[in-house]
Amino acid sequence: MGDHVASTDAPAAPATGRDRLDPAVLRVAGVVVLGTFMSVLDTTVVNIALQNLTLRFSTSFDTIQWVVTGYSLALAMVIPITGWAAMRFGTKRLYLMAIVAFLFGSVLSGLAWNVESLIVFRVLQGMGGGVLMPAGMIIVTRAAGPQRLGRVMSILGVPMLLGPVGGPILGGWLVDVSSWRWIFFINVPIGIVALLFASRVLPKDTTHAGNRFDFLGMLMLSPGLALLIFGLSRIPSVGGVGDLSVWLPSLVGLVCIVGFLLRAGRVANPLLDLKLFRNRAFTIGVLTSTFFTIAFFGSGLVFPTYFLLVRGNSVLKAGLLLAPNGIGAMLTMPFAGRLTDRLGARAVVFPGLLVIAAGTVVYTMIGADTPYWELLTALFVMGMGMGATMMPISAAAMVTMQPHQIPSAAAAMNVVQRIAGAIGSALMSTVLAASLANEFNVPTNHGQLAATAALHGPNARHAASLAANAFATTFIWGTVLMLICLVPALFLPARRPQPRS
């Protein structure tokens, strides 16, 4: 199947000294974690401050939403070019450039004088942030090698799990005690530290100036991704796929992406190398990651909404209530990484998915007054499962890649994850809106508005019970999506990864 490497289904090899995570690898992973954490944290911090920004700039929520949407679309547009840029400029130089661009955008966003300037500066910030994750994945994959990739990927997964927990807490606190500008300025000290350490710690790597840039491919894939993700992101606010603002950009985006895929197989140096999908381990890893990302990102939106809408918690308290999820992941993630390197991904990911599904089942039976200890215990259990699944899946996809394939593989995987995340968010948001609309007997796009009004009305207790029923229905979908992940997970590598040929 395509580029052959030593089989991941070979008998287990004995551990050697080369399997240990030496200080040099840990330093590289630490630098990448800093940059990734800055990007992930920024997204969740800004989400919390949107209401405050709406009032500060005296604008509508539809307009201020572009502060988030513009950033997300910029991320999607630059991810496809990171594979080529990593080979052309070197991953160290690319990573440093991404940090500088992100910091520059952060400072300008903090200095914004109106909503239009803030949106423009957030796009610049997103261009830097979009490079950080795939470039970081390239760096740690090269530094770790196949037999240590599970453990190093687990380290890289820390910001992915802590960002959504720490962001609401930090964002709520900054807006309450200081100014909205500090939700952007907070990136400056983190970014400067990351820049200094990256310049000293990351090893120099080779460049390949001879590779021609697939400019036409970029003109097809990057706008195609942005249009598809934008169309999907509109579904929750309009209540379905029939609205022009949903189906038109989604359709144009799909046409661009399909056009790119048809062309990529016929050109010498496509922006994304589709030949990578001839590698069975990579294809199964990407497929498992796709279903997992749909379930993970979709459900991740619904949990805080339940605490805010049904239980009436503040943003800060809702963030604190989600903390057990991150704590559970931190406890299992280091062990999951070691077990992935020792036993193969399947033995770790499959039971991890079952654990997540078991925790989610609790939320399929929630009411308006379900005890907090029960909800938090379920979140902790889900976190333990997530610590055993998210990064081991990525490691399984990358472990058989040849060194020259790693940049393109990282870019391809991040592109797929970005699309899957948009699908998951749109799907679960739409299910929730439809469930709320059904409970309150209103049109789908008025479901959350009707629920919010009823929860502040004279029959708030009854309204809370109806809203809780809608959330329980939504979590049934989340559980089913997570169980679907079990199918591709059955085909993940079942043995310890072997050195590349």
Phi and psi in degrees as a GROMACS rama.xvg file:
@    title "Ramachandran Plot"
@    xaxis  label "Phi"
@    yaxis  label "Psi"
@TYPE xy
66.4611  -135.167  GLY-2
-76.6874  113.675  ASP-3
-87.8195  138.367  HIS-4
-132.201  177.635  VAL-5
-59.4573  136.576  ALA-6
-65.3437  139.42  SER-7
-79.5852  -4.24786  THR-8
-102.767  15.1016  ASP-9
-72.9392  161.296  ALA-10
-58.8081  150.197  PRO-11
-62.3993  136.167  ALA-12
-96.1862  150.674  ALA-13
-68.1182  148.175  PRO-14
-67.6541  143.979  ALA-15
-128.088  174.815  THR-16
-62.3875  -27.9598  GLY-17
-69.767  -14.154  ARG-18
-78.407  -18.782  ASP-19
-72.4735  148.708  ARG-20
-82.4231  96.441  LEU-21
-74.2861  163.394  ASP-22
-56.2412  -34.5225  PRO-23
-63.2778  -43.9187  ALA-24
-66.1069  -40.2946  VAL-25
-64.2846  -36.8294  LEU-26
-66.3723  -42.0256  ARG-27
-61.4746  -46.1185  VAL-28
-61.9613  -39.1569  ALA-29
-63.0621  -40.4769  GLY-30
-63.8557  -44.0902  VAL-31
-65.2406  -38.334  VAL-32
-60.4272  -41.3024  VAL-33
-58.9554  -49.3957  LEU-34
-65.2521  -42.8399  GLY-35
-66.4662  -41.4922  THR-36
-60.8527  -39.2529  PHE-37
-60.9019  -43.4538  MET-38
-69.4899  -46.0123  SER-39
-66.944  -43.3445  VAL-40
-61.5392  -40.4417  LEU-41
-59.4309  -40.008  ASP-42
-60.971  -47.1234  THR-43
-75.1744  -32.0539  THR-44
-64.4114  -44.9855  VAL-45
-67.6862  -37.281  VAL-46
-55.4782  -40.3627  ASN-47
-68.2416  -29.2046  ILE-48
-91.5607  3.67825  ALA-49
-60.9655  -41.1313  LEU-50
-62.6366  -42.2586  GLN-51
-63.2769  -41.4485  ASN-52
-65.56  -35.5061  LEU-53
-59.3384  -42.9109  THR-54
-72.3987  -41.1431  LEU-55
-61.7945  -41.0457  ARG-56
-96.7973  2.6156  PHE-57
49.7812  53.2311  SER-58
-127.561  179.657  THR-59
-88.6773  161.952  SER-60
-68.5043  -31.9112  PHE-61
-62.0904  -36.0311  ASP-62
-75.1253  -46.7822  THR-63
-66.169  -23.636  ILE-64
-60.9644  -23.2213  GLN-65
-70.026  -15.2822  TRP-66
-62.8619  -36.5138  VAL-67
-86.2936  -45.1937  VAL-68
-63.1136  -44.2299  THR-69
-60.1256  -40.7686  GLY-70
-63.4999  -45.8909  TYR-71
-64.6315  -40.5363  SER-72
-68.5633  -36.9994  LEU-73
-62.9796  -41.7185  ALA-74
-55.5255  -48.9218  LEU-75
-63.8004  -35.4763  ALA-76
-73.6663  -31.57  MET-77
-90.2208  -20.8916  VAL-78
-56.3046  -43.2784  ILE-79
-61.1961  -27.1934  PRO-80
-87.4517  -5.73776  ILE-81
-66.8447  -32.3716  THR-82
-61.3504  -49.8829  GLY-83
-63.8663  -44.2818  TRP-84
-63.879  -35.2438  ALA-85
-64.1242  -38.9529  ALA-86
-75.8302  -34.2788  MET-87
-75.2808  -43.1273  ARG-88
-105.874  -15.2811  PHE-89
91.8585  142.129  GLY-90
-67.3524  -34.9476  THR-91
-64.3106  -48.9953  LYS-92
-63.1938  -40.9236  ARG-93
-62.9534  -41.9547  LEU-94
-65.0415  -41.6769  TYR-95
-64.1136  -41.4975  LEU-96
-62.3258  -38.9762  MET-97
-65.4127  -42.3019  ALA-98
-62.3848  -44.1716  ILE-99
-61.6199  -45.1841  VAL-100
-62.5232  -40.7317  ALA-101
-65.4341  -43.7821  PHE-102
-64.3679  -43.597  LEU-103
-59.5482  -45.0724  PHE-104
-64.9467  -35.508  GLY-105
-65.2526  -45.6517  SER-106
-63.745  -46.0514  VAL-107
-62.9644  -38.5605  LEU-108
-62.747  -40.3581  SER-109
-66.7214  -22.5794  GLY-110
-98.3353  3.68607  LEU-111
-56.1119  141.371  ALA-112
-105.513  -13.9173  TRP-113
-153.586  175.14  ASN-114
-68.0567  -32.8234  VAL-115
-64.8952  -45.4835  GLU-116
-65.5539  -35.5478  SER-117
-63.8817  -41.8683  LEU-118
-63.4478  -43.8887  ILE-119
-61.7991  -43.9438  VAL-120
-69.7808  -30.7266  PHE-121
-68.528  -32.9755  ARG-122
-63.1692  -43.8686  VAL-123
-60.9451  -42.9373  LEU-124
-61.5732  -40.6725  GLN-125
-65.1698  -32.4081  GLY-126
-63.0186  -38.2578  MET-127
-72.4052  -42.5085  GLY-128
-65.1665  -32.5118  GLY-129
-67.5597  -25.5106  GLY-130
-83.8047  -27.6484  VAL-131
-59.9478  -46.2256  LEU-132
-69.2166  -52.7331  MET-133
-64.8857  -37.8334  PRO-134
-64.9367  -40.0405  ALA-135
-63.244  -38.7183  GLY-136
-64.1846  -39.524  MET-137
-61.4664  -45.0548  ILE-138
-63.1648  -48.5164  ILE-139
-72.6684  -31.501  VAL-140
-64.6648  -42.9756  THR-141
-67.5508  -39.4567  ARG-142
-70.7012  -36.1212  ALA-143
-82.1372  -40.6392  ALA-144
78.0926  166.27  GLY-145
-64.4627  -33.4294  PRO-146
-82.2107  -7.37407  GLN-147
-122.568  4.43698  ARG-148
-64.4971  -37.2394  LEU-149
-59.8459  -44.7141  GLY-150
-67.9056  -41.7045  ARG-151
-70.4961  -37.7222  VAL-152
-62.9138  -33.2928  MET-153
-64.1414  -37.0333  SER-154
-64.7674  -42.9593  ILE-155
-64.6482  -24.7484  LEU-156
-77.0178  -13.0685  GLY-157
-56.2351  -51.2171  VAL-158
-64.9257  -28.4587  PRO-159
-64.7247  -29.6381  MET-160
-96.7223  -33.5473  LEU-161
-82.0478  -28.7471  LEU-162
-57.1679  -50.3919  GLY-163
-64.0382  -21.7889  PRO-164
-86.4218  -47.9276  VAL-165
-74.907  -28.418  GLY-166
-59.1904  -53.0091  GLY-167
-60.3392  -36.9963  PRO-168
-66.264  -51.1159  ILE-169
-65.6151  -43.7883  LEU-170
-62.8786  -45.6106  GLY-171
-60.9576  -40.7891  GLY-172
-67.3317  -44.3216  TRP-173
-63.596  -42.9911  LEU-174
-66.1858  -36.8655  VAL-175
-71.6461  -43.8195  ASP-176
-99.8827  -15.4429  VAL-177
-133.017  -129.654  SER-178
-125.91  155.977  SER-179
-58.3131  -25.3598  TRP-180
-62.6661  -26.3215  ARG-181
-75.3185  -12.9097  TRP-182
-68.7694  -17.996  ILE-183
-101.075  -39.5904  PHE-184
-65.7687  -23.2772  PHE-185
-62.0412  -22.0467  ILE-186
-71.9278  -22.548  ASN-187
-62.5181  -54.5403  VAL-188
-61.9604  -38.8527  PRO-189
-63.5922  -44.5557  ILE-190
-66.3446  -38.6079  GLY-191
-64.9513  -42.4954  ILE-192
-62.3174  -45.1643  VAL-193
-61.4457  -39.1189  ALA-194
-65.8818  -44.0348  LEU-195
-65.0216  -46.1392  LEU-196
-68.6198  -39.5933  PHE-197
-62.4851  -40.1458  ALA-198
-66.046  -27.0571  SER-199
-97.3  -32.9643  ARG-200
-93.2506  -42.4885  VAL-201
-66.4488  133.36  LEU-202
-73.2114  150.59  PRO-203
-69.5504  145.988  LYS-204
-132.395  169.668  ASP-205
-82.2765  156.145  THR-206
-116.641  161.863  THR-207
-130.472  82.3516  HIS-208
-67.4262  -17.7396  ALA-209
-76.4913  -16.0272  GLY-210
-69.6098  121.796  ASN-211
-75.6921  140.868  ARG-212
-80.2425  131.224  PHE-213
-81.386  79.5539  ASP-214
-65.3098  -42.6384  PHE-215
-64.6868  -38.7025  LEU-216
-60.781  -40.0741  GLY-217
-63.7875  -41.3238  MET-218
-64.4931  -21.3389  LEU-219
-93.322  -47.4502  MET-220
-78.3258  -46.9744  LEU-221
-63.7635  -51.96  SER-222
-63.7114  -33.6987  PRO-223
-61.1222  -44.9609  GLY-224
-61.7571  -45.7463  LEU-225
-61.572  -44.2407  ALA-226
-66.8368  -41.4927  LEU-227
-63.8768  -46.5784  LEU-228
-66.0098  -38.3308  ILE-229
-62.7973  -46.1177  PHE-230
-59.8135  -43.9003  GLY-231
-64.3135  -37.1503  LEU-232
-68.4534  -18.4107  SER-233
-82.0463  -16.2018  ARG-234
-57.8751  -48.3198  ILE-235
-60.7558  -37.2972  PRO-236
-76.3315  -26.3765  SER-237
-102.848  -9.80535  VAL-238
85.1271  15.6211  GLY-239
166.374  -176.13  GLY-240
-97.2754  -2.04229  VAL-241
-79.1103  -14.1761  GLY-242
-73.381  144.753  ASP-243
-58.462  -37.1521  LEU-244
-70.8368  -10.5139  SER-245
-97.4058  -58.4578  VAL-246
-76.1212  -30.65  TRP-247
-68.389  -54.427  LEU-248
-63.3773  -35.6634  PRO-249
-63.6907  -42.8275  SER-250
-65.7889  -45.4298  LEU-251
-62.6826  -40.9649  VAL-252
-61.872  -43.73  GLY-253
-63.3623  -40.775  LEU-254
-61.3642  -43.446  VAL-255
-62.886  -43.6082  CYS-256
-67.384  -43.8169  ILE-257
-63.5671  -40.3962  VAL-258
-60.0759  -41.4278  GLY-259
-62.5505  -45.0977  PHE-260
-62.3384  -41.0533  LEU-261
-66.0309  -36.1902  LEU-262
-79.0573  -32.7229  ARG-263
-61.3937  -29.7655  ALA-264
-75.7558  -7.65116  GLY-265
-114.348  -4.20953  ARG-266
-108.846  159.72  VAL-267
-71.1721  -46.6961  ALA-268
-127.752  74.1649  ASN-269
-68.0266  158.162  PRO-270
-57.9321  -40.0165  LEU-271
-123.139  129.858  LEU-272
-83.8824  104.408  ASP-273
-71.5185  -14.3847  LEU-274
-64.2251  -19.0776  LYS-275
-58.7918  -29.8665  LEU-276
-77.619  -0.727415  PHE-277
-75.2645  -16.6736  ARG-278
-81.3431  114.871  ASN-279
-59.4591  -45.3299  ARG-280
-62.0859  -41.3249  ALA-281
-65.4228  -45.3599  PHE-282
-62.6476  -45.1462  THR-283
-65.4167  -40.1215  ILE-284
-62.3729  -44.4055  GLY-285
-65.5971  -40.7064  VAL-286
-63.6809  -44.8977  LEU-287
-63.2831  -42.7933  THR-288
-61.8008  -36.0281  SER-289
-62.5889  -51.734  THR-290
-64.7801  -38.3724  PHE-291
-64.3238  -42.9125  PHE-292
-64.8762  -39.3047  THR-293
-58.7879  -47.1588  ILE-294
-70.2771  -42.509  ALA-295
-66.8758  -51.6016  PHE-296
-69.4686  -36.7062  PHE-297
-63.3654  -51.6552  GLY-298
-67.0263  -31.6127  SER-299
-60.5455  -26.3696  GLY-300
-77.7455  -29.9004  LEU-301
-80.8559  -35.9232  VAL-302
-56.7761  -54.838  PHE-303
-64.5507  -31.951  PRO-304
-63.5193  -36.5933  THR-305
-61.4111  -47.481  TYR-306
-65.6191  -35.1429  PHE-307
-76.7386  -45.29  LEU-308
-83.8218  -52.8674  LEU-309
-79.907  -44.4574  VAL-310
-90.7575  -9.51876  ARG-311
69.1085  26.6425  GLY-312
-77.2681  155.267  ASN-313
-72.3426  166.593  SER-314
-60.8212  -41.8767  VAL-315
-64.296  -44.3621  LEU-316
-67.8025  -37.4181  LYS-317
-61.1369  -39.8346  ALA-318
-63.1365  -41.4962  GLY-319
-66.9533  -35.3528  LEU-320
-67.0717  -23.6774  LEU-321
-84.2992  -7.80396  LEU-322
-57.496  -37.9042  ALA-323
-56.4222  -28.0743  PRO-324
-62.7528  -47.8096  ASN-325
-68.2264  -36.3739  GLY-326
-64.3287  -44.7854  ILE-327
-59.6506  -41.0335  GLY-328
-66.0052  -40.2421  ALA-329
-64.0422  -32.3849  MET-330
-70.694  -38.5095  LEU-331
-93.6297  -21.8986  THR-332
-59.6374  -46.0303  MET-333
-61.9772  -41.0441  PRO-334
-68.3106  -37.4079  PHE-335
-63.4182  -39.8311  ALA-336
-62.5066  -44.0055  GLY-337
-64.5866  -43.504  ARG-338
-66.7387  -34.9026  LEU-339
-62.7843  -42.7697  THR-340
-68.4804  -28.2082  ASP-341
-90.5695  -39.5247  ARG-342
-111.722  -16.5461  LEU-343
99.8108  160.011  GLY-344
-69.0016  -35.98  ALA-345
-59.4913  -42.0385  ARG-346
-66.389  -19.3652  ALA-347
-99.872  -45.9695  VAL-348
-69.5339  -43.6361  VAL-349
-59.1636  -52.2038  PHE-350
-65.6127  -30.6634  PRO-351
-61.867  -41.625  GLY-352
-64.0349  -38.299  LEU-353
-63.6342  -38.2352  LEU-354
-65.1121  -43.1049  VAL-355
-60.7073  -46.0099  ILE-356
-61.4112  -38.5749  ALA-357
-63.4175  -40.9189  ALA-358
-67.3623  -39.0002  GLY-359
-67.7017  -29.6557  THR-360
-56.6165  -35.5864  VAL-361
-57.7068  -38.7874  VAL-362
-76.7509  -13.2633  TYR-363
-75.6651  -7.93372  THR-364
-120.57  18.0415  MET-365
-72.8694  152.969  ILE-366
-125.334  -171.402  GLY-367
-75.4423  -16.6404  ALA-368
-129.621  26.4866  ASP-369
-57.6766  132.413  THR-370
-55.8995  139.924  PRO-371
-62.7487  -35.3711  TYR-372
-62.0979  -34.134  TRP-373
-69.4361  -42.5  GLU-374
-65.6448  -43.2988  LEU-375
-70.166  -35.4187  LEU-376
-63.5675  -41.78  THR-377
-63.8749  -39.8603  ALA-378
-63.2692  -40.1386  LEU-379
-62.1425  -43.4325  PHE-380
-62.8508  -44.385  VAL-381
-61.6737  -39.012  MET-382
-61.8175  -39.9558  GLY-383
-60.8485  -40.8426  MET-384
-67.1798  -39.2329  GLY-385
-65.9225  -36.0161  MET-386
-63.0529  -22.4812  GLY-387
-98.7086  3.30889  ALA-388
-126.898  -50.2391  THR-389
-57.415  -57.658  MET-390
-79.3848  -33.9007  MET-391
-57.192  -33.7927  PRO-392
-63.5007  -44.6512  ILE-393
-63.3056  -40.5331  SER-394
-62.3096  -40.1334  ALA-395
-62.2738  -35.1444  ALA-396
-72.1646  -35.388  ALA-397
-92.2866  -15.831  MET-398
-66.1046  -28.0378  VAL-399
-97.4272  6.45241  THR-400
-74.1311  137.233  MET-401
-70.6671  152.973  GLN-402
-51.9782  -40.6657  PRO-403
-73.7867  -13.9845  HIS-404
-91.1125  -15.2167  GLN-405
-59.9606  -46.3824  ILE-406
-58.0168  -46.8763  PRO-407
-67.5608  -36.3666  SER-408
-65.293  -42.5398  ALA-409
-63.7951  -41.9324  ALA-410
-64.1954  -44.548  ALA-411
-61.0977  -43.088  ALA-412
-65.8676  -39.7659  MET-413
-70.0644  -33.4237  ASN-414
-62.6778  -47.9827  VAL-415
-62.0662  -42.5246  VAL-416
-64.3125  -36.7647  GLN-417
-64.8868  -43.7734  ARG-418
-65.1197  -43.5272  ILE-419
-62.74  -38.9821  ALA-420
-62.4928  -41.0992  GLY-421
-65.5953  -40.1723  ALA-422
-63.7495  -45.7886  ILE-423
-61.6146  -44.8063  GLY-424
-63.2543  -44.4313  SER-425
-65.9825  -42.4232  ALA-426
-63.8014  -51.8851  LEU-427
-69.9677  -34.8234  MET-428
-65.6226  -38.992  SER-429
-68.7207  -41.6159  THR-430
-61.0394  -43.5487  VAL-431
-63.4509  -46.0794  LEU-432
-61.2687  -42.3414  ALA-433
-66.6106  -38.2397  ALA-434
-67.5383  -42.2349  SER-435
-64.566  -41.5564  LEU-436
-62.3077  -38.1228  ALA-437
-66.4469  -41.6954  ASN-438
-67.2804  -36.8175  GLU-439
-102.213  5.38948  PHE-440
55.7462  52.8731  ASN-441
-133.446  167.493  VAL-442
-59.0698  154.82  PRO-443
-56.164  -44.3217  THR-444
-74.4184  -2.09865  ASN-445
-109.406  8.01472  HIS-446
-60.5231  -52.9449  GLY-447
-68.9869  -35.6718  GLN-448
-63.1751  -44.6385  LEU-449
-64.0933  -40.6696  ALA-450
-63.9491  -43.3939  ALA-451
-62.2259  -43.7547  THR-452
-64.359  -43.4259  ALA-453
-66.8493  -34.3021  ALA-454
-70.5226  -16.0392  LEU-455
-106.291  10.6398  HIS-456
-98.9889  -171.488  GLY-457
-69.4202  -24.7152  PRO-458
-105.201  45.4839  ASN-459
-61.5312  -36.6864  ALA-460
-65.0523  -44.7031  ARG-461
-66.1389  -38.7841  HIS-462
-63.9349  -37.6665  ALA-463
-64.1477  -37.5095  ALA-464
-65.9369  -41.4823  SER-465
-64.4833  -43.5126  LEU-466
-63.7503  -39.6968  ALA-467
-62.7123  -37.4986  ALA-468
-60.169  -39.9765  ASN-469
-64.3637  -40.8223  ALA-470
-66.7129  -39.4263  PHE-471
-60.9657  -41.9043  ALA-472
-61.7683  -41.7163  THR-473
-63.6568  -39.7265  THR-474
-70.5049  -22.971  PHE-475
-62.086  -43.6381  ILE-476
-60.7183  -42.4751  TRP-477
-61.2346  -39.6796  GLY-478
-65.4953  -42.8119  THR-479
-62.4992  -42.9896  VAL-480
-60.8364  -40.2105  LEU-481
-68.5538  -37.2898  MET-482
-67.7413  -30.8697  LEU-483
-61.4579  -31.5866  ILE-484
-60.3477  -22.9333  CYS-485
-62.8834  -29.2607  LEU-486
-65.2314  -56.5182  VAL-487
-67.3952  -27.5735  PRO-488
-62.7281  -26.6987  ALA-489
-62.7791  -21.5114  LEU-490
-103.913  5.71693  PHE-491
-65.7123  159.713  LEU-492
-54.0279  133.716  PRO-493
-104.228  5.79078  ALA-494
-132.739  164.416  ARG-495
-59.1421  135.581  ARG-496
-64.7087  142.605  PRO-497
-105.165  157.775  GLN-498
-58.2432  146.208  PRO-499
-69.4046  145.489  ARG-500
